[in-house]
Structure formats: C-alpha cells, structure tokens
Amino acid sequence: MALEISSPRAASVSPAALGRPARGVPLPAPRPAESRSSARATAEAADRHLLDGNAVRSVDRAAALLLALGECAGEAGVTELARRLGLHKSTASRLLATLQRRGLVEQDEESGKYRLGLVVIRLAERAERTLDLKGIALPELERLARVTRETVTVGILEGDAYLTVAQADGPNMVACPDWTGRTTPIHCIASGKVILAAMAERDVMRIARPGLVPRTQRTIVSLEALMEELARVRRRGYATAFSEWIDGTNGIAVPVVDARGRVLASIAVWGPAYRVTPARVGEIVTSARSAAAAVTARLGGAAA
C-alpha cells in the first residue's frame, strides 16, 4: 500500500496555530494584574538573590580583613590590606570604616593605620569563657571523684557569684546536692576564693562593698579578713572553706588557668566535714592539681 504524502503547499495551516489572530476573531483578553504580579515577584526574587550574594560577599571580605589584621604585627594600612586580600583600595576602606563604627577595628589618628578593636578582644574573652568547659573538664572531674571518693565540681565567675559548670559525685553513699547550673556566694566557698584571689583588689572591694553575707558562724564577713584569706590562697595556690557556707560541709579548691595565664575557673573537692578533714588537705590538693593541670592543658594554658 502506498502512503500519500501531502505537499506543504497544499497543507492548510490556521493563523491561530501560528500564534497569530485570525482576522475578525478576537483573542481572549490577557490578565494584566496577574502578569504584573508575577513579573514583580520574579524581579523581587532576583533582587533578593543579588542582595544576598552581595551581603555574603561583603561579610566574607570583612571577616577576611579582621583575620588579616589579626595576623599583622600591630597595625596595617588600607593599601597593605587591600593588596594582601586582592581588594580594591576603596572597597577595603569602606569595609574598614564599617568595622570601625562597630568597634571591631580602630584607626590610629597619626599613622592612619588600623588594628583590632576592643570589641574583638571582649568577644575573644567571652569565647574563652564559653568554651565547652564542661565537656573538657568532666572526664577529669570523674577521675578525681573516684580517687578522692568525694564530690568534685568545676565553675567560673558569673557576675559577682560563682557558677558551677559541672559536677561529678564520688562513690560514697552520702552524696552532695547537684549544683550544676546554679550560683553560690563567692566569698564563703573554696572555689570562689580561688577566683577572688586572682582578681584585682579594686574588684574584690567592689564585690565586698555591699557587705559579705554570713552563711554560718565561720563565714568571713569583713573585708580585712577576706583580703588576708586571699593572700594566703595566693601563697599556697589553693583555697579551703571549712563550714563557711554550709555547716558541716568542707571544700578544697585549686585554679584552672587559660591560654593567657589567667585563672579561668576552679576545681573543688567537697563533702561532709567528717570525711573532708584538715588532715586530708595535702592529699586532696595533690590530686586536684593533677586534674586542674589536665584541664588547663586542654584549654591551651600552662599549669598554675
């Protein structure tokens, strides 16, 4: 059977099929509101994409400037920074001006060069304080708790109080309450005395100015007595508190030092007075110092 192939010239194609209106036949009216809305949405999406891209690029460049300043010995000029990062000088200048307004960089009035600002230093200090101290210290706390058979804690200064960050309990049947996440008075616990001993005298006086609240009959309540006690803590390198916070509860604490050689935290061993006795101070201090040295090393510091 033969197939019939029609000639293109013979084929009849309607104007509508070609997308053209036939004469005298009106096409349906377009929906202008929807068209404009769709176009506007597309344009806004494109603008957002462009803005997002520009914002990310600006943040990346600003971060690179901060890192470059951190690697410089002291200060650096706009030209040097722009050349190092492959930026136009005007771009580097605008970014540095923005960072300066936020306190992240400072400009020397005489040389015109830039250096890292005080805000960066404060952020670095806050970052050090919020390191995963609990995760770093907990294995050492647990080991120390097994060795001493007592409760062991690590904590930091929080405002004018002492915040317990982590706690590990020894195998004794009589356990101490869990103070993790809770604050305690700083002047009447061994852990707090270690922190106070590392502070400037003016800060200790500021904390003591409202009055040192007595917790027991043995709590230190005078500034003179507290200063004398802190001097002993500095000489010995550890602190004790026997029934100064809670009657019948004794504590012994040693410092944990950060990468800058400053006391960041303290580790304490504490428990009932009939177990944590003055006769055990030497033994407990030796074990506690070993744990504190391990935590200090993981924080990048040198043992106190």
C-alpha positions in Angstrom: 0.0 0.0 0.0 1.4 3.4 -1.0 1.5 6.2 1.6 0.2 9.5 0.5 2.3 12.5 1.4 0.7 15.8 1.1 2.6 18.7 -0.2 3.4 21.5 2.2 1.9 24.0 -0.2 -1.3 22.0 -0.2 -1.5 21.9 3.6 -3.8 24.3 5.3 -2.4 25.9 8.5 -4.7 28.2 10.5 -3.4 31.6 11.7 -4.2 30.6 15.3 -1.8 27.6 15.1 0.9 30.1 14.2 0.1 32.2 17.2 -1.5 35.0 15.1 -5.1 36.1 15.5 -7.4 35.3 12.6 -9.0 38.3 11.0 -12.1 39.3 12.8 -11.6 36.7 15.6 -10.6 38.4 18.9 -8.3 36.6 21.3 -9.1 36.3 25.0 -8.1 39.4 26.9 -4.9 39.0 29.0 -4.9 39.2 32.7 -2.7 42.2 33.4 -2.9 42.1 37.2 -1.6 38.5 37.3 1.1 39.3 34.7 2.3 42.3 36.6 2.2 40.4 39.9 4.2 37.5 38.5 6.8 39.8 36.9 7.1 41.8 40.2 7.6 38.6 42.2 10.3 37.4 39.7 12.1 40.7 39.9 12.0 40.8 43.7 13.3 37.3 43.8 16.2 38.3 41.5 16.9 41.4 43.7 16.9 39.3 46.8 19.3 36.8 45.2 21.6 39.7 44.2 21.4 41.3 47.6 22.0 38.1 49.4 25.0 37.4 47.2 26.4 40.9 47.8 25.8 40.6 51.5 27.6 37.3 51.7 30.5 38.6 49.7 30.7 41.7 52.0 30.6 39.6 55.1 33.3 37.3 53.7 35.5 40.3 52.9 35.0 41.9 56.3 35.9 38.6 58.0 39.0 38.3 55.8 40.0 41.8 56.8 39.7 41.0 60.5 41.7 37.8 60.1 44.4 39.7 58.2 44.6 42.4 60.9 44.9 39.6 63.5 47.9 38.2 61.6 49.6 41.5 61.3 52.2 42.6 63.8 50.5 45.5 65.4 48.8 47.7 62.7 48.3 47.7 58.9 47.3 50.3 56.3 44.4 50.2 53.8 46.8 49.7 50.9 48.6 46.8 52.5 45.4 45.1 53.5 43.8 45.6 50.1 46.8 44.2 48.3 47.0 41.2 50.6 43.4 40.3 50.1 43.1 41.3 46.4 40.6 44.0 47.0 40.2 47.5 45.5 41.5 50.1 48.0 38.1 51.8 48.0 36.4 48.5 48.9 38.8 47.8 51.7 38.4 51.4 53.0 34.6 51.2 53.1 34.7 47.8 54.9 37.2 49.1 57.5 35.0 52.2 58.1 32.0 49.9 58.8 34.1 47.7 61.1 35.4 50.8 62.9 31.8 52.0 63.5 31.1 48.7 65.2 34.3 48.9 67.3 35.8 45.8 65.7 38.8 47.8 64.4 40.4 51.0 65.5 42.4 53.6 63.4 45.5 55.3 64.7 45.0 59.1 64.3 48.6 59.8 63.5 49.6 56.9 61.2 46.1 56.2 59.8 46.7 52.5 60.1 44.2 50.0 61.5 44.3 47.5 64.4 41.8 45.2 66.0 39.4 47.0 68.3 38.4 46.4 71.9 35.1 44.7 70.8 37.1 41.9 69.3 39.1 41.5 72.5 35.8 41.3 74.5 34.4 38.8 72.1 37.6 36.7 72.4 37.3 36.8 76.2 33.6 35.8 76.0 34.5 32.9 73.7 37.1 31.7 76.1 34.6 31.7 78.9 32.0 29.8 76.9 34.3 27.1 75.7 32.9 23.7 76.3 34.4 23.7 79.8 32.0 21.1 81.0 32.9 18.7 78.1 36.6 19.3 78.6 36.6 19.0 82.4 34.1 16.3 83.1 36.4 13.3 82.5 38.9 14.7 84.9 36.2 15.5 87.4 35.0 11.9 87.3 38.5 10.6 87.7 39.2 12.9 90.7 35.8 11.9 92.2 36.9 8.3 92.1 40.3 9.0 93.6 39.1 11.2 96.4 35.7 9.4 96.8 34.1 12.9 97.2 32.0 15.3 95.1 34.0 17.3 92.6 32.9 20.5 90.8 34.3 23.0 88.3 32.9 26.5 87.9 33.5 30.1 86.9 32.7 33.7 87.9 29.2 34.7 86.9 28.6 38.3 87.7 29.6 38.6 91.3 28.7 34.9 92.2 30.2 31.5 91.5 28.6 29.4 88.8 29.0 25.6 88.9 29.5 24.4 85.4 29.8 20.6 86.0 29.8 18.2 88.9 30.9 14.6 89.4 30.0 12.5 92.5 32.2 10.1 94.3 31.2 6.5 95.3 30.3 7.4 98.9 26.7 6.7 99.9 26.2 10.2 101.3 26.2 12.4 98.2 26.1 16.2 98.0 23.4 18.1 96.2 23.9 18.7 92.4 24.8 22.4 92.0 25.3 22.3 88.2 24.0 25.5 86.6 23.4 27.1 90.0 25.2 30.1 91.5 26.6 30.3 95.1 28.1 33.1 97.2 31.7 33.6 96.1 33.3 34.7 99.4 32.4 31.7 101.5 33.3 28.7 99.3 36.8 27.4 98.4 36.0 27.6 94.7 35.1 31.3 94.9 38.1 32.2 97.0 40.4 30.9 94.2 38.6 33.1 91.7 38.7 36.1 94.1 42.4 35.6 94.8 43.1 36.1 91.1 41.1 39.3 90.8 42.3 42.9 91.2 41.9 44.3 94.7 39.5 47.0 93.5 37.2 44.3 92.1 37.3 42.4 95.3 36.5 45.6 97.2 33.6 46.3 94.8 32.1 42.8 95.4 32.5 43.2 99.2 31.2 46.8 99.4 27.5 45.8 99.8 28.5 43.6 102.6 29.6 39.9 102.9 26.6 38.0 104.0 27.2 35.5 106.8 26.1 32.0 106.0 27.4 30.3 109.1 29.3 31.4 112.2 32.6 30.7 110.3 31.8 32.8 107.2 34.3 35.6 106.6 32.3 38.9 106.8 34.9 41.6 107.0 36.9 43.0 104.0 40.2 42.9 106.0 39.8 39.2 106.9 38.8 38.4 103.3 41.9 40.1 102.0 44.1 38.2 104.4 42.5 35.0 103.4 43.0 35.7 99.7 46.7 36.5 100.3 47.0 33.0 101.9 45.3 31.5 98.8 47.8 33.2 96.5 50.8 32.0 98.6 49.6 28.4 98.8 48.0 28.1 95.4 44.8 26.6 96.8 41.8 27.5 99.0 39.9 25.9 101.8 36.5 26.6 103.3 35.5 24.6 106.4 31.9 25.1 107.3 31.9 28.6 105.9 29.0 28.1 103.5 27.0 25.2 105.0 27.6 23.9 108.5 29.3 20.5 108.3 30.4 20.9 104.7 34.1 21.4 103.8 35.7 22.3 100.5 39.2 22.5 98.9 39.8 24.2 95.5 42.6 24.8 93.0 42.7 27.1 89.9 42.3 26.3 86.2 44.3 28.6 84.0 43.5 29.7 80.4 45.8 30.2 77.4 46.7 33.7 78.7 47.8 32.5 82.1 44.7 33.9 83.8 42.6 32.0 86.3 39.5 31.0 84.2 37.9 28.5 86.6 38.4 26.4 89.7 38.1 22.8 90.6 36.9 21.9 94.1 36.6 18.7 96.1 34.0 19.0 98.8 31.9 16.9 101.2 30.9 16.2 104.8 33.3 17.6 107.4 33.9 14.1 108.9 35.3 13.0 105.5 36.9 16.1 104.1 39.1 16.8 107.1 42.1 19.1 107.5 44.3 16.0 107.6 43.3 15.3 104.0 44.2 18.7 102.6 47.6 17.7 101.2 46.3 14.5 99.6 43.3 16.2 98.0 45.3 19.2 96.8 47.8 17.0 95.0 45.0 15.1 93.2 43.0 18.2 92.4 46.1 19.9 91.0 46.6 17.0 88.7 43.1 17.2 87.4 43.3 21.0 87.0 46.6 20.7 85.1 44.9 18.3 82.6 42.0 20.7 82.1 44.4 23.7 81.8 46.4 21.9 79.1 43.3 21.2 77.1 42.4 24.8 77.3 45.9 25.7 75.9 47.3 27.1 79.1 50.2 26.2 81.4 49.6 24.7 84.9 49.3 27.3 87.6 
